[in-house]
Amino acid sequence: MKGKYIMKIKRVLILVVISASCSVGWPTMVLGQQEKELSQSVPQLQQKIEELEETIKAQQQTIQQAKKAYECVKKQLDEQIQENERLKILCEKAGIITTELKKTTFEAGDIVYRGEKRTQKWFDRMYEKCHDKIAFVDCKYVDIGEGILNLRGIWTGSPTSEKCRMGVAPYPSKVLSVLGNGEVLIHYEHENILHIRGVEHNFVDDEPWPEDTPLIRTGTFNYTAANGQHKTVWRFTVYKPLTKEQFADAITSGFKLISYKKMGEKIVERPIR
């Protein structure tokens, strides 16, 4: 009996040990399986991430290209509008009757300025007051109100601020060369040279440059002189007041209007709300 009892105890102990061993090993087996599955999915995740990054990059490039195309078309449209106005004026001076284009109007609510819908009356009043204080150059609208009220000789040294961009050419100046497409080179004392675009008059070489022509500095221009030297000079654009279409586009795109008033030698600025 005693021998049978001892054998029974041994069997129980063996079962307990086996059970304990299995209990310890099971979580280890499950964890190992998870790690195996994760290791198998990592390459797939990496591939998916790389694919998404390539897609994002391609879409960003598409957006940038679309923005550039929009700015280019918009610039061409503005130039065509200005050219159309110039041709109409020439026809009128020559006594030629042209078909009158429908006057541009804006319904109340079409114009939103500073988050508020504006009336046709407000738009017409602001256009009359501010359209000649804004210029469209290099595909963007710039405030030139202070420069218009305080028109001086152009600053041809190193640029220091936006406010020194507006002015008139030094007097006397003459046309050095007609480049075509509304572009000329003019020169003044000591053979200083400026490049000017947006010219409507048909100039000839050595013709005097109109001293009261407002100009806006827009950058630099590179050319090769007659002696073969490569030169870089300041580039200017002839200033033209905005059309109603341009003015509407400016204020609806977020351009902030400023009222300028000259009081003696001081110019007072007041934002228009």
GISUL-V673292 format. One record per backbone hydrogen bond with DSSP energy under -0.5 kcal/mol. CO is the residue of the C=O (numbers start at 1). NH is the residue of the N-H. Records with the same first field share a line. If there is no record, write none. Layout:
# GISUL-V673292
CO=NH / NH
This chain:
# GISUL-V673292
1=5
2=6
3=7
4=8
5=9
6=10
7=11
8=12
9=13
10=14
11=15
12=16
13=17
14=18
15=19
16=20
17=21
18=22
19=23
20=24
21=25
22=26
23=27
24=28
25=29
26=30
27=31
28=32
29=33
30=34
31=35
32=36
33=37
34=38
35=39
36=40
37=41
38=42
39=43
41=45
42=46
43=47
44=48
45=49
46=50
47=51
48=52
49=53
50=54
51=55
52=56
53=57
54=58
55=59
56=60
57=61
58=62
59=63
60=64
61=65
62=66
63=67
64=68
65=69
66=70
67=71
68=72
69=73
70=74
71=75
72=76
73=77
74=78
75=79
76=80
77=81
78=82
79=83
80=84
81=85
82=86
83=87
84=88
85=89
86=90
87=91
88=92
89=93
90=94
91=96
92=95
95=97
96=98
107=110
110=112
111=113 / 118
113=116
116=113
118=109 / 111
119=123
120=124
121=125
122=126
123=127
124=128
125=129
126=130
127=131
130=133
131=134 / 242
133=144 / 145
135=137 / 142
137=140
140=137
142=135 / 144
144=148
145=149
146=150
148=151
152=168
154=156
161=164
162=165
164=155
165=217
167=215
168=154
173=209
174=176 / 187
175=206
177=179 / 185
180=183
182=199
183=179 / 180
184=196
185=176 / 177
186=194
187=174
188=191 / 192
189=192
192=188
193=234
194=186
195=236
196=184
197=238
201=203
204=207
207=175
210=213
212=214
214=239
215=167
216=237
219=235
221=233
223=225 / 231
225=228
229=225 / 231
231=223
233=221
234=195
235=218 / 219
236=197
237=216
243=247
244=248
245=249
246=250
247=251
248=252
249=253
250=255
251=254
255=257
257=272
259=270
261=263 / 268
262=264
263=266
266=263 / 268
268=261
270=259
271=273
